Structures are given as C-alpha cells and as structure tokens.
Amino acid sequence: MEKHILKDRITIITGAGRGLGEALCYGFAEEGAIIFPWDIDSENLQRVAEQLEKKNALGKKGVVDITDEKQVESEIGLIESEFKRVDVMIANAGILYSYEITDFPAHQWRRIIDVNLTGYFICAKYAAKVMKKQKKGVILQINSKSGKKGSYWNSGYAASKFGGIGLTQSMALDLAPFGIRVNAICPGNILESPLWQTSLFQQYARKWGMSVEEVKRKYIEQVPLGRSCTYRDVINVAVFLASDYADYMTGQAVNVTGGQEMR
Ligand SMILES: NC(=O)c1ccc[n+]([C@@H]2O[C@H](COP(=O)([O-])OP(=O)(O)OC[C@H]3O[C@@H](n4cnc5c(N)ncnc54)[C@H](O)[C@@H]3O)[C@@H](O)[C@H]2O)c1
C-alpha cells in the first residue's frame, strides 16, 4: 500500500486517551489523517493531543462522554462548522466489568451497554448525519472476539459487543445508499494494553490461583499464531478498512485474532 493513504481525512477516535484508542491516533496520523481524539479523561487526552500536535496531525481534542447525546451532537457540530466534513468515525471507547452472572449488579451491566453499545450508536448517528451530506464516509467500531463468542464472567461485555455487530450490519444497510461504509474489527486479547496490564492479569491470577505469567501463557496458548494481538495488528486492519482500498466492504466484523476464534 502507498504511504499516507488517509491524507487529510478528518478522523474522530473515541476513547483516545490511552490503550488502543491512543495507538490508533498515532497509526492514523502516520497515514496522514487529521485526528480528533475524544475521551472523558482530560489529563490523558491532553497528553495525546500534545503528541499529535508534534506530528502535525491534531484537528481538535474533545472532552466528550460518548453516552451523552447532547455532548456528541455539539462536538460534531463544531467540527462540521470549522472543518466542513467528517470522513472517519472510530468508535473505540469501551469498558468491561467482570462478574459471574448471578453476582452481576444490574447497574454495572447497564453501564457497559450504555458505553459499548449506546455510545457507539450515538457517535455513529451524528457522524452519519454529516457523512450523508458528503455522500461518503467510514464508520468503524472496535468490537472484540467477545462479539462473536460468549465470554466467561463477561456477560455484559459480550452482550454489548454482540449488539455492536447487529448495529454495524443494520447501519451498513441504512447508510449504503449514501456511500457510507460501516464495519467492525474484532481483536483478540491485546496483552500489552493497560486493561490487561493494570487489571485483568491480576484479577484472573487471583480467580484461578495462578501467577500472572501462567495466566499470560494460558491466553497465548489459545492462539494458533502463538502470540498476543498487538496494537499494530489492529491499526493495520483499521487503516485498510478506513481507506479506499476497502471500498467494496461494508457490514463486516473482521476478526484480528491470530485464528483464536477457530479454537
Ligand atoms: N485490550 C484488549 O485486550 C481488547 C481486546 C479486544 C477489544 N478491545 C476493545 O478495544 C477498545 C479499547 O480498549 P482498551 O483496552 O484500549 O481500553 P482502555 O480502558 O485502555 O481505554 C478505554 C478509553 O475509553 C475511555 N472511555 C471510557 N468511557 C468513555 C466514555 N463514556 N466516553 C468517552 N471515553 C470513554 C477511557 O477513559 C479510556 O481512555 C474497547 O472497545 C475494547 O472493548 C480491547
């Protein structure tokens, strides 16, 4: 692929303050996109915005809670009036609370659905309003392998991600006549991410009476290609799906799992 295949594309990335969202910001910046990072964590967001500024890739940062329809509508309105378009919306922000089903507090379950599913819907809805006028645009959801297969102690997360694939396909149908493509990416376990490093490894080690190293080995052994999913693996597929190389792809949920879903 040629370099800078996303040159000057106005790209909103949610949950951009850390983890995969932050990595997507830099990966898309490398391809020439102009980045609009959104997060609720204003300190992390500021750090990412400064990095993007140094790369000459910052549009405008947004302290935006994706579950708040008014905030999303207003921020997209500002981008449209100043920059005239929205080319790519990446719905990456996501949360996870892990409980066995009979212990799952309903308010935590609802919060997961609110951020992972309704937040995706709200961001896609307002991005699509601008994209319809342009007759072109790309909406990408960062889903998960848990969007296709049930997940132990993770009913809320899996339900939100399964829902995300239904939403992706339905929006793809609604928006195809307007030249807008909607796809999802389903990554495997990104063991380098803060989610794993600061929380899941310790939780699972305690739950299963294992060391963190043993937990890590257990997850890597589930992957036919024999390694963890990396940010770069996801960036490569996201850049492709956002680019014109993927012009004939819509309504898809693409696995980036090293083959893990076959096991
Ligand atoms: N880490 C993994 O192994 C993995 C694997 C598959 C899929 N995913 C998916 O990738 C995405 C990113 O995961 P991550 O591991 O980087 O997570 P993370 O927790 O490191 O980062 C998520 C970011 O989203 C922000 N956020 C949370 N709620 C928000 C809201 N209401 N509005 C705006 N921002 C909000 C957080 O402040 C945080 O900066 C998620 O959708 C997750 O489900 C992650």
The ligand as an SDF file (V2000), in Angstrom:
LIG
                    3D

 44 48  0  0  0  0  0  0  0  0999 V2000
   -7.4650   -4.5340   25.4440 N   0  0  0  0  0  0  0  0  0  0  0  0
   -7.9130   -5.6270   24.8310 C   0  0  0  0  0  0  0  0  0  0  0  0
   -7.3720   -6.7480   25.0190 O   0  0  0  0  0  0  0  0  0  0  0  0
   -9.0630   -5.5290   23.8610 C   0  0  0  0  0  0  0  0  0  0  0  0
   -9.3810   -6.6720   23.0840 C   0  0  0  0  0  0  0  0  0  0  0  0
  -10.4460   -6.5970   22.1970 C   0  0  0  0  0  0  0  0  0  0  0  0
  -11.1840   -5.4280   22.0750 C   0  0  0  0  0  0  0  0  0  0  0  0
  -10.8700   -4.3540   22.8420 N   0  0  0  0  0  0  0  0  0  0  0  0
  -11.6890   -3.1440   22.6850 C   0  0  0  0  0  0  0  0  0  0  0  0
  -10.8350   -2.0700   22.3430 O   0  0  0  0  0  0  0  0  0  0  0  0
  -11.3890   -0.8460   22.8280 C   0  0  0  0  0  0  0  0  0  0  0  0
  -10.3240   -0.0970   23.6330 C   0  0  0  0  0  0  0  0  0  0  0  0
   -9.8960   -0.9400   24.6840 O   0  0  0  0  0  0  0  0  0  0  0  0
   -8.6350   -0.5970   25.5940 P   0  0  0  0  0  0  0  0  0  0  0  0
   -8.1180   -1.8850   26.0950 O   0  0  0  0  0  0  0  0  0  0  0  0
   -7.7370    0.3280   24.8940 O   0  0  0  0  0  0  0  0  0  0  0  0
   -9.3910    0.1430   26.8240 O   0  0  0  0  0  0  0  0  0  0  0  0
   -8.8450    1.2240   27.8720 P   0  0  0  0  0  0  0  0  0  0  0  0
   -9.6500    1.0270   29.1180 O   0  0  0  0  0  0  0  0  0  0  0  0
   -7.3640    1.1780   27.9960 O   0  0  0  0  0  0  0  0  0  0  0  0
   -9.2220    2.6220   27.1810 O   0  0  0  0  0  0  0  0  0  0  0  0
  -10.5450    2.9910   27.0100 C   0  0  0  0  0  0  0  0  0  0  0  0
  -10.6150    4.5170   26.9560 C   0  0  0  0  0  0  0  0  0  0  0  0
  -12.0040    4.8600   26.7770 O   0  0  0  0  0  0  0  0  0  0  0  0
  -12.2960    5.9580   27.6150 C   0  0  0  0  0  0  0  0  0  0  0  0
  -13.7370    5.9680   27.9250 N   0  0  0  0  0  0  0  0  0  0  0  0
  -14.4090    5.1510   28.7700 C   0  0  0  0  0  0  0  0  0  0  0  0
  -15.6880    5.5150   28.8410 N   0  0  0  0  0  0  0  0  0  0  0  0
  -15.8580    6.5720   27.9950 C   0  0  0  0  0  0  0  0  0  0  0  0
  -16.9660    7.3910   27.6460 C   0  0  0  0  0  0  0  0  0  0  0  0
  -18.1610    7.2080   28.1940 N   0  0  0  0  0  0  0  0  0  0  0  0
  -16.7660    8.3960   26.7540 N   0  0  0  0  0  0  0  0  0  0  0  0
  -15.5370    8.6230   26.2130 C   0  0  0  0  0  0  0  0  0  0  0  0
  -14.4450    7.8870   26.5260 N   0  0  0  0  0  0  0  0  0  0  0  0
  -14.6090    6.8720   27.4140 C   0  0  0  0  0  0  0  0  0  0  0  0
  -11.4380    5.7390   28.8550 C   0  0  0  0  0  0  0  0  0  0  0  0
  -11.2670    6.9480   29.5830 O   0  0  0  0  0  0  0  0  0  0  0  0
  -10.1520    5.2040   28.2530 C   0  0  0  0  0  0  0  0  0  0  0  0
   -9.2420    6.2320   27.9470 O   0  0  0  0  0  0  0  0  0  0  0  0
  -12.6280   -1.2260   23.6480 C   0  0  0  0  0  0  0  0  0  0  0  0
  -13.7950   -1.0650   22.8730 O   0  0  0  0  0  0  0  0  0  0  0  0
  -12.4030   -2.6940   23.9550 C   0  0  0  0  0  0  0  0  0  0  0  0
  -13.6070   -3.3850   24.1500 O   0  0  0  0  0  0  0  0  0  0  0  0
   -9.8250   -4.3630   23.7290 C   0  0  0  0  0  0  0  0  0  0  0  0
  1  2  1  0
  2  3  2  0
  2  4  1  0
  4  5  1  0
  4 44  2  0
  5  6  2  0
  6  7  1  0
  7  8  2  0
  8  9  1  0
  8 44  1  0
  9 10  1  0
  9 42  1  0
 10 11  1  0
 11 12  1  0
 11 40  1  0
 12 13  1  0
 13 14  1  0
 14 15  2  0
 14 16  1  0
 14 17  1  0
 17 18  1  0
 18 19  2  0
 18 20  1  0
 18 21  1  0
 21 22  1  0
 22 23  1  0
 23 24  1  0
 23 38  1  0
 24 25  1  0
 25 26  1  0
 25 36  1  0
 26 27  1  0
 26 35  1  0
 27 28  2  0
 28 29  1  0
 29 30  1  0
 29 35  2  0
 30 31  1  0
 30 32  2  0
 32 33  1  0
 33 34  2  0
 34 35  1  0
 36 37  1  0
 36 38  1  0
 38 39  1  0
 40 41  1  0
 40 42  1  0
 42 43  1  0
M  CHG  2   8   1  16  -1
M  END
$$$$
